[in-house]
Amino acid sequence: MKESKKVIVAAAVGTVFALTVISACGKASDAAKADGATTAKTSESVSVTNDNGSVTRSFTECNVTTNGSMVTERRRETRTTTDTAGNVLETSTSEYAQSYPVGDVGLVSLAKEAKADENAAAKADNSSFLGLEFGSVFEGTNFVKDVDEPTLLRAGYTPKKALAGFDDYYVYVTPTTHKVVKVFACAKESVDPGARGRRHYLLEALEKRYGTWARLCSWSRPRYAFDIGDGRWVVATLAGASRDYETVVGAWDDAMLTVAADETEAIRAEARKNAAERRMKRVDDAADAF
């Protein structure tokens, strides 16, 4: 399965755009605090011409509110991609908010903010995905190797509660202890393909589930990433996910990836040791024969 590649939260060009948005909102926040105002608004528009000639326009609105002790930022990002003739190919909108004490700088993810704020609502449970708990032992016998994940083993499974429109489910585990590292749901056909011009329900569902927002991390595909906290991530590719699947949603745990790498290295070290011992025995046997 091709979708199992570990991804960075945003592509380089996406990062540049994110920094632009952060800068704009930061300036609005500073203005609100300096002038003693309770609210401040700003907006920014960015256009990018893609390699295939299509144009992606992003419009960001930022509304900053302060009560003297806390600052709340609300942002709305609308992205529209058109072809060379001006026809709309795709439209998506993301809305999210965060709060921090007056004087703080930089952005804090909602997952970390919830942990730091004692008065915040209970933090969303990010310990599991599609019914499987990260780090738990997956009992199975149908493990296979995946060329795209040399440190992991893969197995198919059936979740207790399936997702509408999805065909296959996969779990990736550590090679020795078979602990859950990654979980994927895959659909051969695009899920809700008529969602252009409005928010895809899978994005809204994931934002609601984890209390964080979807961040576009590809300028060529509708691919979104979610930082769900504690070194865990969710990525949703709504169309054109891989050679075999159109829509893929997956999650993983960075700490368990490290465990898998350590187990893989231990296996390789043992294999090298056994190979050396076998060769030495062949040398000794040949010496005795001579």
Summary of the structure (lengths in Angstrom):
residues: 290
radius of gyration: 23.8
end to end distance: 51.8
largest distance: 94.6
contacts: 860
relative contact order: 0.14
helix: 28%
strand: 36%
